[in-house]
Amino acid sequence: MPEQATVAAGDFGDRGAPAPLTPTELLALDRQHVWHPYAPMPGVAEPLVVESASGVRLRLAQEAYGRRELVDGMSSWWSAVHGYNHPVLNEAALGQLGRMSHVMFGGLTHEPAVRLAERLAHLTPGDLTHVFLSDSGSVAVEVAVKMCLQHWRSLGRPGKRRLMTWRGGYHGDTWQPMSVCDPEGGMHHLWSGALPVQVFADTPPPGFDAAPDEGYLARLRGLVERHAHELAAVVVEPVVQGAGGMRFHSPAYVRALREVCDAHDVLLVLDEIATGFGRTGELFAAEHAGVVPDVMCVGKALTGGYLSMAATVCTPRVAEGIARGSVPVLAHGPTFMGNPLASAVAGASLDLLLSQDWRAQVRRVGGGLRTGLAEAAGVPGVREVNVLGAIGVVRLDHEVDLTAATRAAVRAGVWLRPFRDMVYAMPPYVTADEDVARIAAAMCAVAREA
Ligand SMILES: Cc1ncc(COP(=O)(O)O)c(C=O)c1O
C-alpha cells in the first residue's frame, strides 16, 4: 500500500483484517471523529500515536521530537502498575478469553468475579466485605453514593441525602461524583448551579508529615456536626488528592472524619480509586490513618491497567440498612457488571502485586523520584516538590504550557501529562532505577521549559 493512500475506516485488506493506517491517515481520522478527554471537537492538539507498549515503554508509530520510544511516567493515569504487555496478565486474559469474555451478571455468576470479590473483601481493611463490581471509577463512586442515600432512606431517614467533602478533590466525571469534585479549581466548575449542592470543607492543610492543624480539625468536625441531619455521607480521597490538585495531607484529618462521622450518624466513603493497591506506600491510603470506612471505592490499578473495572466495597451495616427498606435491593446493574475478562485479569494483577515485595518497589521508585527531583526545587518558577509513595509532584507558580511540556518531556524520552500548575509522575512500580531517574530528569526539564 502506498504510504499516502486514502483509507476510509472500514476498508479491509485481503486477509480480512483492516488494512493498517499510516500515522498520517490515523491522525486525520482521529481529528475528524474521535473525542479525546477534556478536548474540543474537532481536536486542536495532535496526540502522539502509540503503536505498542511493553514493560514501562510506549512505542510510537512515528518519531516525535527525535524519539520513537518513551518511558511511561503516568502508568496510564495511575493504572498500569506492572507495566504493559505483562506475560502474567496476558496469560490471564487469553485463558479467560478461551472460556468466555463476558456473560451478564443478573441471574448468573462465575468464578473470576467471585474470586475477585472474595479477594477484595480480604484485602480491604476491616469489615468491608460486600463487593459491587462496576465498569469505571466514576460509576463506583455513583454506586457508593446510591448505597449511602439508600441506606438512610431504607432506615426511614430520607432527609439524609446530601454529601460533604473537602475542596480540592476529584471523584470522576459523572453527575454525583462531579458534585463532590472541587467546586472552583476543579474541572467541573462549569456545572455549578446545575449540580446538587453539597457541603464543602476547606482543602485539608498540606503535608503528609505536617502536624495536624487544630483549627482546621475543629472546623471540619463542626461542619459535620452542623449538617449531620442532612448528610448521607462524607466522601473524600484519603491522604492524596489526585486529579483535583495533587496534594498530600496528614492522615489525622481522615481519622478525625471517621470519629466525627461515627459520633453523628454519617457514613464515610473513602475514594481509593487513585490511591489503592500500593501507590501511597500502604496497600490502601486509609491504612496510613488506621481507618475503616463504611464504603470504599477502588478502580484504576485493579486490573493492572488492562481493562476498565472498579468496585464499591461496603460493610455489612450499610448493606443491612439497604435490605431493611421497602425496596430492599440495591437498584444498580451495569451491563458489564462483573465482566469475566476484567475480573480474571484483576485477580491475576492482585496475585502479581502481592507475590512481590510491592512495598519495597514503591519505596524504591519514590526514593528515585525524590533524588531526581531535588534539582527541581532550585528551578525558577518551581513552588514546591513533593513525593509520597510512588508519586512525585512538582508544583509551579504558573500554568503549564502543555505543548511545551510535552515537547520537553518527549525530548527527554518520557511520557508525562502535566495539568494546571503541576508536573507529576506515578510510574509503574516495576520501573528500573535508571528509568525513574529519566522520569525525574524529564520533570525537571518540563519545569524549566514549560
Ligand atoms: C480519586 C478518583 N476517583 C474517581 C475517578 C474516576 O475514575 P474513572 O476515570 O475510572 O471514571 C478518578 C479518576 O481519575 C480518581 O482519581
The ligand as an SDF file (V2000), in Angstrom:
LIG
                    3D

 16 16  0  0  0  0  0  0  0  0999 V2000
   -9.9130    9.5560   43.0760 C   0  0  0  0  0  0  0  0  0  0  0  0
  -10.6460    9.2710   41.7950 C   0  0  0  0  0  0  0  0  0  0  0  0
  -11.9370    8.9000   41.8440 N   0  0  0  0  0  0  0  0  0  0  0  0
  -12.6310    8.6090   40.7320 C   0  0  0  0  0  0  0  0  0  0  0  0
  -12.0540    8.6940   39.4860 C   0  0  0  0  0  0  0  0  0  0  0  0
  -12.8530    8.3720   38.2510 C   0  0  0  0  0  0  0  0  0  0  0  0
  -12.4290    7.1660   37.7160 O   0  0  0  0  0  0  0  0  0  0  0  0
  -12.7450    6.8110   36.1850 P   0  0  0  0  0  0  0  0  0  0  0  0
  -11.9160    7.7540   35.3610 O   0  0  0  0  0  0  0  0  0  0  0  0
  -12.3390    5.3740   36.0470 O   0  0  0  0  0  0  0  0  0  0  0  0
  -14.2160    7.0150   35.9830 O   0  0  0  0  0  0  0  0  0  0  0  0
  -10.7160    9.0900   39.3920 C   0  0  0  0  0  0  0  0  0  0  0  0
  -10.0710    9.2190   38.0780 C   0  0  0  0  0  0  0  0  0  0  0  0
   -9.0630    9.8600   37.9060 O   0  0  0  0  0  0  0  0  0  0  0  0
   -9.9880    9.3880   40.5740 C   0  0  0  0  0  0  0  0  0  0  0  0
   -8.6950    9.7710   40.5320 O   0  0  0  0  0  0  0  0  0  0  0  0
  1  2  1  0
  2  3  1  0
  2 15  2  0
  3  4  2  0
  4  5  1  0
  5  6  1  0
  5 12  2  0
  6  7  1  0
  7  8  1  0
  8  9  2  0
  8 10  1  0
  8 11  1  0
 12 13  1  0
 12 15  1  0
 13 14  2  0
 15 16  1  0
M  END
$$$$
